[in-house]
């Protein structure tokens, strides 16, 4: 933990951005429990739950071809302030979703809200390589993922109790207020980075990016490697697990909160232990470990307490997979293309996450067991391990640090 603390102490902008990130990410996950509790209370189908989970990613996919070019053309702070404002209003209007006839409004607001969140995330991730380099950049990515995981943990767990004690509406109001706080802190932050507005228009920048990827195909391979982590988009799976196995044990909101919080506990612990161990060759083993952890979860799924334990193990490997593959991409591309490549990278990641959510709903609706679906997701990481082993043999990939 000490290297992370030292980095935050020495890098003022990173420290302040990380605090803002903590608030806004907490807000994002805080309302997710309220959304899924609302859906389960409305007795919607597995496909509706899966589509809702997929909507959290679809917006990022659609906007990615343009967002990277915008990021490379607009000052980051101004863009981030606009995006937080969109999150404030789209969260507040969730208050008006009251019954199943309002699903269209819920879907619209989730789409808009997550489009802004995804855009904000891509903007920040393309900003970090301009602020930090080498080992500092890897540690900053790990801090970013730890904060995401911590926000996920506390946000989900706290939201479960808030929804249970105070109701869904109060959760949405508190969520909107968190984004207001994030906006206020970001407004007062001075971000000093070199910004050179390109002379190309958006479409010229897009064409240039594709030419770059054609010249340097290793970037595309690294983007695909990071995308495999999108197979851990388990929101729909967890909601269906709660509905099938745990609803008779406790309130839906509490079960959802505890299940998400347990996995996120692993997400927080993992990089603290694995951060100094991981390198390019060991990444292959990490993919395999992730697969076995998911299979363990499938075996223990029907028992709530064993499932809690297994979900911690699942989360233990995920954060390091995410942060290390992201850092590899940043390390192996030219600075000129940071915004655009990061945007396309996020598009691929979100495509995998969307596919995961939709296939969970589709297979569940066809009466495949949740255990079988989970085993299939674990198999994806075995494929990822084989793919990355091939990349290391055939491509010249720099180490992340």
PyMOL commands that set and color helices and strands:
alter all, ss='L'
color gray80, all
select helices_A, chain A and resi 2-10+12-41+46-71+76-96+100-131+134-166+168-187+202-215+218-232+235-246+252-274+280-300+304-331+335-365+370-394
alter helices_A, ss='H'
color red, helices_A
deselect
rebuild
show_as cartoon
